[in-house]
């Protein structure tokens, strides 16, 4: 039986925490040897998963005491520092994110409606331009406008377009996502997003702008996500020590 990947291990631990099967009455997790045996993973893999959980704000560590589940966590909010795709993060809080409609086309980089400010593109760079209209529990939630570098990923199948783009990219042997930069801002709502979200054109909108990079520093994709302010609720943890 294949061992769990880091993301799978993180998801498994979170699922067991939600079911009340892991933490004790003081919200403390079992000791490392017990967790290693439970999930059949190495100490290194377990510590990487616990580090990810801490970064996302689900757990915290007390030196010499153990790992505890945070009580302050907003269980109904999307964690900005989640380790997987948005669909998986929605499922974590018991909600279902689906893609209602989507489109894909090829374009030149100079035809993109927006671009990263500090990335130098090749003059003839080609992009895959994606638009996804996504619903949370069957209610309009977010419009995603993304560009993928065709020099890195040549095509994206419908199964990924209507499923998880993150999982599709992670499954490619030549792609290893290293980090994602996010900017949270407000912008006037464009017509295509306003029509789907059923809000006035030009109304202030919560926008998350992403830039996804490979572990080599190569840009993979950049996007803007226009959220319905009536539904969007996000959180992140600011660790001090």
C-alpha positions as CSV (number, residue, x, y, z in Angstrom):
1,X,0.0,0.0,0.0
2,X,1.4,3.4,-1.1
3,X,2.1,5.9,1.7
4,X,0.2,9.1,1.9
5,X,1.6,12.2,0.2
6,X,2.2,15.3,2.3
7,X,-1.1,16.8,1.2
8,X,-3.0,13.6,1.7
9,X,-1.5,13.3,5.2
10,X,-2.5,16.8,6.1
11,X,-6.1,16.2,4.8
12,X,-6.3,12.9,6.7
13,X,-5.2,14.5,10.0
14,X,-7.7,17.3,9.6
15,X,-10.5,14.9,8.8
16,X,-9.7,12.9,12.0
17,X,-9.6,16.1,14.0
18,X,-13.0,17.1,12.7
19,X,-14.5,13.7,13.5
20,X,-13.2,14.0,17.1
21,X,-11.0,10.9,16.7
22,X,-7.6,12.4,17.3
23,X,-7.4,15.2,20.0
24,X,-8.0,14.5,23.6
25,X,-10.2,16.5,26.0
26,X,-7.5,19.2,26.2
27,X,-7.3,19.3,22.4
28,X,-3.8,17.7,22.4
29,X,-2.8,15.4,19.6
30,X,-1.2,12.0,20.3
31,X,2.6,11.7,20.5
32,X,4.6,11.4,17.3
33,X,5.1,7.6,17.5
34,X,1.4,7.0,17.8
35,X,0.6,9.3,14.9
36,X,3.4,7.7,12.8
37,X,1.9,4.3,13.4
38,X,-1.7,5.5,12.8
39,X,-0.9,7.0,9.3
40,X,2.0,4.7,8.5
41,X,4.4,7.5,7.7
42,X,8.0,8.5,8.7
43,X,8.8,11.0,11.4
44,X,10.0,13.4,8.8
45,X,6.7,13.2,6.8
46,X,4.7,13.6,10.0
47,X,6.6,16.7,11.1
48,X,6.2,18.2,7.6
49,X,2.4,17.7,7.9
50,X,2.3,19.1,11.4
51,X,4.3,22.1,10.2
52,X,1.8,22.7,7.4
53,X,-1.1,22.4,9.8
54,X,0.6,25.0,12.1
55,X,1.2,27.3,9.2
56,X,-2.4,27.1,8.1
57,X,-3.5,27.9,11.6
58,X,-5.1,24.5,12.5
59,X,-2.6,23.5,15.3
60,X,0.1,25.0,17.5
61,X,3.0,23.5,19.3
62,X,4.1,23.9,22.9
63,X,7.7,23.1,23.2
64,X,8.3,20.0,25.3
65,X,4.5,19.4,25.7
66,X,3.1,18.5,22.3
67,X,0.8,19.7,19.5
68,X,-2.6,21.1,20.1
69,X,-5.7,21.9,18.0
70,X,-6.4,25.6,18.0
71,X,-9.8,26.6,19.4
72,X,-9.6,30.1,17.8
73,X,-9.8,28.7,14.3
74,X,-12.7,30.0,12.2
75,X,-14.2,26.7,11.1
76,X,-16.5,28.3,8.5
77,X,-13.8,30.3,6.7
78,X,-11.5,29.6,3.8
79,X,-7.9,29.5,5.1
80,X,-5.7,31.6,2.8
81,X,-2.7,29.5,3.7
82,X,-4.3,26.2,2.8
83,X,-2.0,23.6,1.2
84,X,-4.2,22.4,-1.6
85,X,-6.8,23.8,-4.1
86,X,-9.8,25.9,-3.3
87,X,-12.2,22.9,-3.8
88,X,-10.4,20.8,-1.2
89,X,-10.4,23.8,1.3
90,X,-14.1,24.3,0.8
91,X,-14.7,20.6,1.5
92,X,-12.7,20.9,4.7
93,X,-15.3,23.3,6.1
94,X,-18.2,21.1,4.9
95,X,-19.1,23.0,1.7
96,X,-19.1,22.1,-1.9
97,X,-17.3,24.2,-4.6
98,X,-18.2,23.4,-8.2
99,X,-17.5,24.9,-11.6
100,X,-20.8,25.9,-13.3
101,X,-19.3,27.0,-16.6
102,X,-15.7,27.4,-17.9
103,X,-13.8,28.5,-21.0
104,X,-10.3,28.1,-22.4
105,X,-8.5,29.9,-25.2
106,X,-4.9,30.6,-26.3
107,X,-3.6,34.1,-26.4
108,X,-0.3,36.2,-26.6
109,X,1.1,37.6,-23.4
110,X,0.4,41.1,-24.6
111,X,-3.3,40.3,-24.9
112,X,-3.6,39.4,-21.3
113,X,-5.9,41.7,-19.3
114,X,-3.4,41.8,-16.5
115,X,0.1,40.6,-15.8
116,X,2.5,40.2,-12.8
117,X,4.3,43.5,-12.3
118,X,7.8,42.1,-11.8
119,X,8.1,39.1,-14.1
120,X,9.9,39.3,-17.4
121,X,8.0,37.4,-20.1
122,X,9.5,36.3,-23.4
123,X,8.1,38.7,-26.2
124,X,6.4,35.8,-28.0
125,X,5.1,34.0,-24.8
126,X,1.8,32.2,-25.3
127,X,-0.7,31.7,-22.6
128,X,-3.8,29.6,-21.9
129,X,-6.5,32.0,-20.8
130,X,-9.1,30.4,-18.5
131,X,-12.4,31.6,-17.0
132,X,-14.3,29.6,-14.4
133,X,-17.6,30.6,-12.9
134,X,-17.8,28.8,-9.6
135,X,-20.6,28.1,-7.1
136,X,-20.4,27.4,-3.4
137,X,-23.3,25.1,-2.4
138,X,-24.9,25.9,-5.8
139,X,-24.8,29.7,-5.2
140,X,-22.6,32.0,-7.3
141,X,-19.4,32.5,-5.3
142,X,-16.3,33.4,-7.4
143,X,-15.2,34.1,-10.9
144,X,-11.7,33.0,-11.7
145,X,-9.7,34.6,-14.5
146,X,-6.4,32.7,-15.0
147,X,-3.5,32.6,-17.4
148,X,-1.2,29.6,-17.6
149,X,2.2,29.7,-19.4
150,X,1.9,27.4,-22.4
151,X,5.7,26.9,-22.3
152,X,5.2,25.1,-19.0
153,X,1.9,23.4,-19.5
154,X,0.7,22.9,-23.0
155,X,-3.0,22.0,-22.5
156,X,-5.6,21.7,-19.8
157,X,-8.3,19.0,-20.2
158,X,-12.0,19.7,-19.4
159,X,-11.7,17.3,-16.4
160,X,-9.2,19.7,-14.8
161,X,-11.1,22.8,-16.0
162,X,-14.3,21.6,-14.3
163,X,-12.4,19.8,-11.4
164,X,-9.3,20.8,-9.6
165,X,-6.6,22.7,-11.6
166,X,-4.3,22.4,-8.6
167,X,-4.5,18.6,-8.4
168,X,-4.0,18.4,-12.2
169,X,-0.9,20.5,-12.1
170,X,0.5,18.5,-9.1
171,X,0.0,15.3,-11.0
172,X,2.3,16.4,-13.8
173,X,5.7,14.9,-13.5
174,X,7.5,18.0,-14.7
175,X,5.6,20.4,-12.4
176,X,6.3,20.9,-8.7
177,X,4.6,23.9,-7.3
178,X,6.9,25.8,-4.9
179,X,5.0,28.8,-3.7
180,X,2.0,31.0,-4.4
181,X,2.1,34.8,-3.9
182,X,-1.3,36.3,-3.1
183,X,-2.5,39.9,-3.0
184,X,-5.8,40.8,-1.5
185,X,-7.4,44.0,-2.8
186,X,-10.6,45.6,-3.9
187,X,-11.4,46.5,-7.5
188,X,-14.5,47.6,-9.4
189,X,-16.5,44.5,-10.5
190,X,-16.1,43.8,-14.3
191,X,-19.3,43.1,-16.2
192,X,-18.5,39.4,-16.8
193,X,-18.1,38.8,-13.1
194,X,-21.0,41.1,-12.1
195,X,-23.5,39.2,-14.3
196,X,-22.6,35.9,-12.7
197,X,-22.5,37.2,-9.2
198,X,-25.7,39.2,-9.7
199,X,-24.1,42.4,-8.5
200,X,-23.9,45.9,-10.1
201,X,-21.1,46.5,-12.6
202,X,-18.4,48.6,-11.0
203,X,-19.4,47.8,-7.5
204,X,-16.4,47.3,-5.1
205,X,-15.3,43.7,-5.1
206,X,-13.0,41.5,-3.0
207,X,-10.3,40.3,-5.3
208,X,-7.5,37.8,-4.6
209,X,-4.6,38.0,-7.2
210,X,-2.4,34.9,-7.3
211,X,1.0,34.2,-8.9
212,X,1.9,30.5,-8.8
213,X,5.6,29.6,-9.1
214,X,7.4,26.2,-9.5
215,X,10.0,25.2,-7.0
216,X,12.6,26.4,-9.6
217,X,11.2,30.0,-9.5
218,X,9.6,29.6,-12.9
219,X,6.1,31.2,-13.2
220,X,3.4,28.7,-13.9
221,X,0.2,30.8,-13.7
222,X,-1.3,34.1,-12.6
223,X,-4.9,34.9,-11.9
224,X,-7.6,37.1,-10.4
225,X,-10.5,35.8,-8.4
226,X,-13.6,38.0,-8.0
227,X,-15.5,37.0,-4.9
228,X,-19.1,37.6,-3.9
229,X,-18.6,39.7,-0.8
230,X,-21.9,38.4,0.7
231,X,-20.4,34.9,0.9
232,X,-16.6,35.2,1.0
233,X,-15.1,34.7,4.4
234,X,-11.3,34.1,4.8
235,X,-8.8,33.9,7.6
236,X,-5.1,33.6,8.1
237,X,-2.8,33.2,11.1
238,X,-0.1,35.7,12.0
239,X,2.5,33.9,14.1
240,X,4.5,36.0,16.4
241,X,6.9,33.5,18.0
